[in-house]
Amino acid sequence: MASTNSMVWATVVMAALAVGLTVFAAARGGGAAAQGWVVGGRILLQILPLLLIAFAIAGLVQVLVPKEQIALWLGEKSGWRGIVFGCLAGAVTPGGPYVAFPIVTGLQKAGADVGTLVAFITGWSLWAIQRLPMEVAFIGPRMALARFAATFLLAPLAGLIARLLFSGFTRQG
């Protein structure tokens, strides 16, 4: 589980980076700093609805699904069921990391184990169903099938390896 201290540390690092880049942009002149903040604000407005929905899902999973159910279906003793669920749930989760990672955090806090969570993230990265039409359109069906077939076992394998190597990791934070 991500601890409060690690979240604070990440925030401090990101804030320092933003301040440093703002100072660098201001030194370049020509309104680059202001322009950068305006562009960043536009991006925020574009992803804000998805962020709100993702955080709502993360919170709702924690309060609606009993921890015992999460432990049974997604916990350390869920076996292959948890890993397969993680892969499939990741594959159908739309959006970028700002959508997927709040969901992973919600599942983690609700009691999902590291194997399931790694399977989710890997399935989301490699099996993204919403990306398939674009993939087929750009690289063709044969290449898309070859890419999917070559990576098919990676998501469950990553989940299994994570469970074997880092069992108990999500509880320790």
SEKEVEX-427881 format. One record per residue (C-alpha): x, y, z. Coordinates in steps of 0.2 Angstrom, whole numbers, plus 2048, in hexadecimal, padded with zeros to 3 digits. Example, Ala and Ser with C-alpha at 12.3 -4.5 7.8 and 13.67 -1.06 7.14 Angstrom:
# residues 2
83E7EA827 8447FB824 
This chain:
# residues 173
800800800 8068117FC 80A81A80C 80582C810 818830811 81B829800 80D8337F9 813843801 82583F7FB 81E83D7E9 81484D7EA 8248577F0 82E8507E2 8218547D5 81F8657DC 8318687DC 8328637CA 82486E7C5 82C87D7CE 83D8797C6 8358787B5 82B8887B8 83B8917BC 84488A7AD 83588F7A2 8348A07A9 8478A37A6 84489E794 8388AD793 82A8AF786 81C8AA792 822897792 81E8957A4 80C89C7A3 809892793 80F88279B 8038857AA 7F588879E 7F8879794 7F986F7A4 7E98767AA 7E087179A 7E785F79C 7E085F7AE 7CF8647A8 7CF85679A 7D38487A7 7CA84F7B6 7BA8467B2 7C38357B0 7CD8397C0 7BE83C7CA 7B582C7C4 7C58217C7 7C68287D9 7B48257DB 7B68137D5 7C58107E1 7BB8177F0 7AB80D7EB 7B57FD7E9 7BC7FF7FB 7AB802803 79F7F77F9 7A97E77F7 7AC7DF808 7BF7DC80C 7BB7CA80E 7B57C97FC 7C47D27F6 7CF7C77FF 7C67B77F9 7C67BD7E7 7D67C87E6 7E07C47F5 7EF7BA7F8 7E57AA7F8 7DB7AD7E9 7E77A37DE 7E57A47CC 7D47AC7CD 7DB7BC7D4 7E97BD7C7 7DD7BA7B9 7D07C67C0 7DE7D37C1 7E37D07AF 7D27D17A8 7CD7E07B3 7DD7E97AD 7D97E579B 7C87ED79B 7CD7FD7A6 7CD80C79A 7D781B79B 7E981F7A0 7F281D7B1 7E882A7B9 7D981E7B7 7E180D7BA 7EC8117C9 7DE8197D4 7D58087D1 7E47FE7D6 7E68087E6 7D48057EA 7D67F27E7 7E67F37F1 7DE7FB800 7CF7EF7FF 7DB7E0801 7E07DB7EF 7F27D37F0 8017D87E6 7FF7CA7D9 7EE7D07D4 7F37E27D4 8027DF7C9 7F77D47BD 7EB7E27BC 7F87EF7B8 8007E37AB 7F07DF7A4 7EB7F17A2 7FC7F579A 7FD7E678E 7EB7E078B 7E27F178A 7D27EC781 7CD7FE77D 7DE800774 7DB7F1768 7D17FA75A 7DF807759 7EC7FA759 7E47F074B 7E1800741 7F3806742 7FD7F6742 7F17EA73A 7E87DB741 7F67CE73F 8037D9748 7F67DD756 7F27CB758 8057C7758 8087D4766 7F97CF770 7FE7BC76F 8107C0773 80B7C9783 7FC7BE788 8057B5796 80F7C379C 8017CB7A7 7FC7BB7B1 80F7B67B2 8137C87B9 8057C67C6 80B7B47CB 81D7BA7CC 8187C97D7 80E7BE7E2 81C7B27E4 8297BF7E7 8207CC7F1 8127C37FA 80C7CE808 8137DD800 8037E77FF 8007E4811 8117EB817 8107FB80C 
